[in-house]
Each structure stands twice: as structure tokens, then as C-alpha cells.
Amino acid sequence: MGLSRVERVIPGTRWLRGYTGQFVVADLIAGITVGLTVLPQGLAYATLAGLEPQYGLYSAFVGGVVYALLGGCREVTIGPTALLSLMTSRHTGYGGASGPQLAILLCFLSGVVELLMAVLRLGALVDLISLPVTVGFTSATALIIGASQLKALLGIRGGSGSGFASTVRTVVEKLPEARIADSILGVVSIAVLLAMRKLKDIKTPPEATRGRKTLGFVCWLIATARNALVVLVTSFVAFYYDQRGERPFILTGTVKSGIPDFQLPPFSSVLPTGGGPNGTEPVPVGFVGMIEELGASIALVPIIAVLGNVAISKAFGGSGINPTRELVALSLSNICGSFFSSFPVTGSFSRSAVNHASGVKTPIGGIYTGALVLLALGVLTPYFQYIPKAALSAVIISAVIFMIEYEVIRPLWRCSKRELIPGAVTFVLSLIIGVELGLLAGVLTDLAFVVYRTARPLLTVSVADTALGTQYILIRPNHSLLYFPAVEWVRNVTSKAIKQHGNIPVVFDCRLVNEFDYTAATGLQMLQKELEKKKIPLIVYGSTNEVRKLLQETLKSSLIEVTNDDELEVLLQELSPADGAGKHELREVVTPLLSPDRAPPIAELEDS
């Protein structure tokens, strides 16, 4: 059955086909479960982004609705994440209204860039970011996020660092000022969250009794809603002390209630500090000024968002996911979210895993999550002021510590040490100079290795014999392409092989080569002329039609080519000297290579 016109315009409506009451119940349970996870995380991530807590909730309801209409993977949940919150925080430090305005504009522009990527089908750009670079980036980000939460976790006021090292140094210097109550609450909250997380590993066998299955379900529910439970319990403790007139903890404070107004993203702002002749007068900035302030984040935030969202979609949806559709859904989630005061959002792996474990049937579960968030904004926000900041920091830290992917180091060290270099560069530079430049440096390092492999392709050089005993030097590129950076390398390897093995015919095996550019073909022509001066024939073996056409145009009538071993046998016999003396001279050149105590040399020549 084909898609209807509505389903082509709004792909998510196809989930309504056969949408039964059982699906409604499953999606409702999953939506509420994810909602209980996103509520405390949204408040925490807004604080991480340098914004008031309600902005985390503003960012948590639009994405679910948009993705339900346009997305293709039922498990994906769109909302605030720790990584994008950290990247947003780089632009929210001016204070006043400028922080939220810059964050909302960044959300809008990220959506525009993502939509442009979808229109131009540039989703493949994320393929330039290799797994080691991604691991280095996310691991460094996890450490940076964790360090940024230490102050709130320990109840330290004032003083802040702009980077990982300075943040850690500030915490160490102000450690004597840590508040005992906040420190205990924060550490205990982390311990409880990690312990409750282990409950999800308790498996219930299919043949278990009803009571055992009920217990297993309760354990799973506690593990899934652990963030909400910890925030709820600590808030009750803070409320109890508040009623007694005591404030042992630093609290979140007043959270603005109500649904955000629908309005255009801000295209101008006023920076309250840092301007004027004495550096303190407010400075009005227009759209161009805001663009300059956001800088590289306009490109990097969408790329990171797309990278995360596509990875989650593939993890849960497999190969059937359409990357372009995912890009469109993500872009419109950000664009529409910016009209409701959202900061940049993307798919959350942790909440998507919760959604999957909750038995979600369709992306409509995201609508139920959004409804729960709206309900919280309208009813529960007066009570959010009692949430201790240490508890929110504990929620963030207990989530990001599992982003440190140290387990990939061992297999890479054993199998591909070279791939550790881009990951290490990304990790170290992200900690030292910032995540954006660290990621860029890692990608460039990876590309440098790709360019190096193109310029220095692996060439297998060996001396082979035909059935009649005629010897020749066989040069076989182990790569499917041969481009201009490799021209001099091929010539040098060939010259070394001739010096080592003598003036015998050279056979260039092109059976594995699918692409050959004009510069490489010209270089092969120059090599042929060099060999002609030494009276050494250069034979091209087994080239494809495309490569053969290019070589014929370049080498003209001087191209000597064979397509199989029989043709090579006949050609080498024709090129061999006719008189016995000549044959004797040829045999003298190669006899040392065929001595009984020495096997025919087969070597892989690499750049030394």
C-alpha cells in the first residue's frame, strides 16, 4: 500500500495506520517515563548552559512533537543534552537578557544550518568525523561538564574558570569554602544514582513467578526514574528545612511558571557588560553583532547535533533510517523550538534508551512527553525552587561519567595505533583550548592521515616468473585509487626496485586500481620514458576500461598493456633478447635472486 499525500508531506502520520489502544497505552507509559527523566535533566542542563532552569523545560517539549510528525525512528527523543548545553554556555556569560537571547538565536540558526544540510544532502559531512575523534571529543566534553559541576556539587560560591584546567584550579583553591551540607548531599546523591542505575541490570527470567516479575518491573521503574526520584526526595528535604526557617542547601530558586510565549527569535540584543569606553556600559548589538559573538558555534553546534542524532537513529532504527528525513526533523525541531525560547536540542541517547526500554511503539510517545513537560511548566514550577543545586549537579555528573569511552583504547592500541593519534589530539586540545577547536584539530589530523595514505599508497613489489621462466618486477598498488600526490612516490619505489632487482621488465598491476587521475597518468608516462632510456619495458596489467582510456589518451601509442597471464607470457617472450648471449646476460642479472638459499624477494616498500 503506497503512501498517501498527507503521509508524504508529514511522514509521521503513517504511524497512525493501525494505531490501536494497545499502542496508545504503550506510548503513554513510555512518554511519561521519558518525561520523568527529562524534567530533572532539563533543569540541570539549563543551569549547565548558563540559563535559568525554566529554559531547560522550554527546550524539552517542542522537539518531541515535531519529531513525532517528521521523524523515522520511534525510540529517538529530542531535547536538551549535556554536550549542546556546554557549547551553548560559551555564549551566555554576559548576563541580563543577552544570554537567553543568544542561546535562542543559536537554536534558530542551528536549525537553519541543519535544514540547509538536508536540502543539499550534506548529512555525509558527519562521516568526516571518525570514531576515535568522536570518542576523544565526547570523553573530553564529559570531563569538562563534570568539572563545571563541582562548584555546585560542593556548594562553592563565586569564582569561575573558563576552561577545564582553570575550573579545576578554582575548585581546588576554594575547597576550604565548600559547604558541608551541600557536599554531603551531592556525594550521596551521586552514590544513590549510580546504585539505582545498577537495578536495571537485574534480569527477570521468562519462567519467573508473578511476584518475581512484579519485583523486576519495580526495579526497572526505579532505575529509569532515578533522576526524578533523587530530585524529588532532596527537594522534600530542602522544603522540610525551609519550613523550619533553615537553608542548609543552595537552592535552585524561583523558576518562572507558565508556557513560554510564541514569538520570533531575537535578532538584536544588549550586552550589559564589556562595552563602552570603560568596559562597563551596556552595548546594543544587532543581528550581525550576534552572529559575530556566536562565531563558529553556528556551524559546529549543528554538526555535533546531527552527529549525535544520526548515531542514535542508526543504533535503534538500523539501516532503514533516512538520514535526510532525520536532518529535516532535527532542523525543524530547533527552528520551531526557537519560537518557544528553546536553546539548541538534539537526540538524547540516554532518554532514547529509556524510551526503548519502556516499550514505545511510535514516535507519538514524544507528544506525551511534551504534554507532561507543559503540565510541569503550568503546575509544578512553584515547587522547583526547592531543588538543591547539588542534586542537579549530581544528576549531570552521574550521566556524563558514562560518556568517557576509555574501553576503545585497548583494541585500538592492539590493532591500529595510528587511529589513537586523532583521538588523543581531540581529547587533549578539547581540554586545553576548547571543544570546538579540539574537534576541528582532530578532524584535520584524521584528514592529514587520509591525504598521507593517498600520497604514499602501499605498493607491493616482488619478482615473479612466467611459466617459461621469464622474470619481471611486479608492482601492485594495494589501493583502489591512484591520484596526483602519489606520482613521485610510485616513481621512487620503481627506481628502488630496479636498483635492487636489475634491469628486467616492469609490470604495473592495475587490477585493484579503479580510479586514476590525469596527473598520475602523466607521471606514469614520465616513468615510462625514464625506463625506455634504460631499455626496460613498462607493461600495464589488467586496467579497467576507465583507467585504460585515460592511459591511452596520455601514453598514446606507447602504452604496452596486457589483460591476463597468457598475454603477459607472450609479450615478455617477445621482449626478451633473441640471441643466447642476450639471454645469458639477463639470467646473470637475476641469478643471485634465485639462488637455492634465497627465496624470491617479496617486500612492501614504504616511505622511510
Secondary structure as the mmCIF struct_conf table of DSSP 4:
data_model
#
loop_
_struct_conf.conf_type_id
_struct_conf.id
_struct_conf.beg_label_comp_id
_struct_conf.beg_label_asym_id
_struct_conf.beg_label_seq_id
_struct_conf.end_label_comp_id
_struct_conf.end_label_asym_id
_struct_conf.end_label_seq_id
HELX_LH_PP_P HELX_LH_PP_P1 GLY A 2 SER A 4
HELX_RH_AL_P HELX_RH_AL_P1 ARG A 5 VAL A 9
BEND BEND1 ILE A 10 ILE A 10
HELX_RH_3T_P HELX_RH_3T_P1 PRO A 11 LEU A 16
TURN_TY1_P TURN_TY1_P1 ARG A 17 GLY A 18
HELX_RH_AL_P HELX_RH_AL_P2 GLY A 21 LEU A 48
TURN_TY1_P TURN_TY1_P2 ALA A 49 GLY A 50
BEND BEND2 LEU A 51 LEU A 51
TURN_TY1_P TURN_TY1_P3 PRO A 53 PRO A 53
HELX_RH_AL_P HELX_RH_AL_P3 GLN A 54 TYR A 58
TURN_TY1_P TURN_TY1_P4 SER A 59 PHE A 61
HELX_RH_AL_P HELX_RH_AL_P4 VAL A 62 LEU A 70
BEND BEND3 GLY A 72 GLY A 72
TURN_TY1_P TURN_TY1_P5 ARG A 74 GLU A 75
STRN STRN1 ILE A 78 GLY A 79
HELX_RH_AL_P HELX_RH_AL_P5 ALA A 82 SER A 89
TURN_TY1_P TURN_TY1_P6 ARG A 90 HIS A 91
TURN_TY1_P TURN_TY1_P7 GLY A 93 TYR A 94
TURN_TY1_P TURN_TY1_P8 GLY A 96 ALA A 97
HELX_RH_AL_P HELX_RH_AL_P6 SER A 98 VAL A 119
TURN_TY1_P TURN_TY1_P9 LEU A 120 ARG A 121
HELX_RH_3T_P HELX_RH_3T_P2 GLY A 123 LEU A 128
BEND BEND4 ILE A 129 ILE A 129
HELX_RH_AL_P HELX_RH_AL_P7 LEU A 131 SER A 148
TURN_TY1_P TURN_TY1_P10 GLN A 149 GLN A 149
HELX_RH_AL_P HELX_RH_AL_P8 LEU A 150 LEU A 154
TURN_TY1_P TURN_TY1_P11 GLY A 155 GLY A 155
BEND BEND5 GLY A 158 GLY A 158
BEND BEND6 SER A 162 GLY A 163
HELX_RH_AL_P HELX_RH_AL_P9 PHE A 164 GLU A 173
TURN_TY1_P TURN_TY1_P12 LYS A 174 LYS A 174
HELX_RH_3T_P HELX_RH_3T_P3 LEU A 175 GLU A 177
HELX_RH_AL_P HELX_RH_AL_P10 ILE A 180 ARG A 197
HELX_RH_3T_P HELX_RH_3T_P4 LYS A 198 ASP A 201
TURN_TY1_P TURN_TY1_P13 PRO A 206 GLU A 207
HELX_RH_AL_P HELX_RH_AL_P11 ARG A 210 THR A 224
TURN_TY1_P TURN_TY1_P14 ALA A 225 ALA A 225
HELX_RH_AL_P HELX_RH_AL_P12 ARG A 226 GLN A 243
TURN_TY1_P TURN_TY1_P15 ARG A 244 GLY A 245
BEND BEND7 PHE A 249 PHE A 249
STRN STRN2 LEU A 251 LEU A 251
BEND BEND8 GLY A 258 GLY A 258
HELX_LH_PP_P HELX_LH_PP_P2 ILE A 259 ASP A 261
HELX_LH_PP_P HELX_LH_PP_P3 LEU A 264 PRO A 266
BEND BEND9 PHE A 267 PHE A 267
STRN STRN3 SER A 269 GLY A 275
BEND BEND10 GLY A 276 GLY A 276
TURN_TY1_P TURN_TY1_P16 PRO A 277 ASN A 278
BEND BEND11 GLY A 279 GLY A 279
STRN STRN4 GLU A 281 VAL A 285
HELX_RH_AL_P HELX_RH_AL_P13 PHE A 287 LEU A 294
TURN_TY1_P TURN_TY1_P17 GLY A 295 ALA A 296
HELX_RH_AL_P HELX_RH_AL_P14 SER A 297 GLY A 317
HELX_RH_3T_P HELX_RH_3T_P5 GLY A 318 GLY A 320
HELX_RH_AL_P HELX_RH_AL_P15 PRO A 323 SER A 338
TURN_TY1_P TURN_TY1_P18 PHE A 339 SER A 341
HELX_LH_PP_P HELX_LH_PP_P4 SER A 342 PRO A 344
STRN STRN5 THR A 346 GLY A 347
HELX_RH_AL_P HELX_RH_AL_P16 PHE A 349 ALA A 357
TURN_TY1_P TURN_TY1_P19 SER A 358 GLY A 359
BEND BEND12 THR A 362 THR A 362
TURN_TY1_P TURN_TY1_P20 PRO A 363 ILE A 364
HELX_RH_AL_P HELX_RH_AL_P17 GLY A 365 LEU A 375
HELX_RH_PI_P HELX_RH_PI_P1 ALA A 376 LEU A 380
HELX_RH_AL_P HELX_RH_AL_P18 THR A 381 PHE A 384
TURN_TY1_P TURN_TY1_P21 GLN A 385 TYR A 386
STRN STRN6 PRO A 388 PRO A 388
HELX_RH_AL_P HELX_RH_AL_P19 LYS A 389 VAL A 400
HELX_RH_3T_P HELX_RH_3T_P6 ILE A 401 MET A 403
HELX_RH_3T_P HELX_RH_3T_P7 TYR A 406 VAL A 408
HELX_RH_AL_P HELX_RH_AL_P20 ILE A 409 CYS A 415
HELX_RH_3T_P HELX_RH_3T_P8 LYS A 417 GLU A 419
HELX_RH_AL_P HELX_RH_AL_P21 LEU A 420 ILE A 433
HELX_RH_AL_P HELX_RH_AL_P22 VAL A 435 ALA A 455
BEND BEND13 ARG A 456 ARG A 456
STRN STRN7 LEU A 459 ASP A 465
TURN_TY1_P TURN_TY1_P22 ALA A 467 LEU A 468
STRN STRN8 GLN A 471 PRO A 477
BEND BEND14 ASN A 478 SER A 480
STRN STRN9 LEU A 481 LEU A 482
HELX_RH_3T_P HELX_RH_3T_P9 PHE A 484 ALA A 486
HELX_RH_AL_P HELX_RH_AL_P23 VAL A 487 HIS A 501
BEND BEND15 ASN A 503 ASN A 503
STRN STRN10 VAL A 506 ASP A 509
TURN_TY1_P TURN_TY1_P23 ARG A 511 LEU A 512
STRN STRN11 GLU A 515 PHE A 516
HELX_RH_AL_P HELX_RH_AL_P24 TYR A 518 LYS A 533
TURN_TY1_P TURN_TY1_P24 LYS A 534 LYS A 535
STRN STRN12 LEU A 538 TYR A 541
BEND BEND16 GLY A 542 GLY A 542
HELX_RH_AL_P HELX_RH_AL_P25 ASN A 545 LEU A 555
HELX_RH_3T_P HELX_RH_3T_P10 LYS A 556 SER A 558
STRN STRN13 GLU A 561 VAL A 562
BEND BEND17 THR A 563 ASN A 564
HELX_RH_AL_P HELX_RH_AL_P26 ASP A 565 LEU A 575
BEND BEND18 SER A 576 SER A 576
BEND BEND19 ALA A 578 ASP A 579
HELX_RH_AL_P HELX_RH_AL_P27 GLY A 580 VAL A 590
HELX_RH_3T_P HELX_RH_3T_P11 THR A 591 LEU A 594
TURN_TY1_P TURN_TY1_P25 PRO A 596 ASP A 597
BEND BEND20 ARG A 598 ARG A 598
HELX_LH_PP_P HELX_LH_PP_P5 ALA A 599 PRO A 601
STRN STRN14 ILE A 602 LEU A 605
#
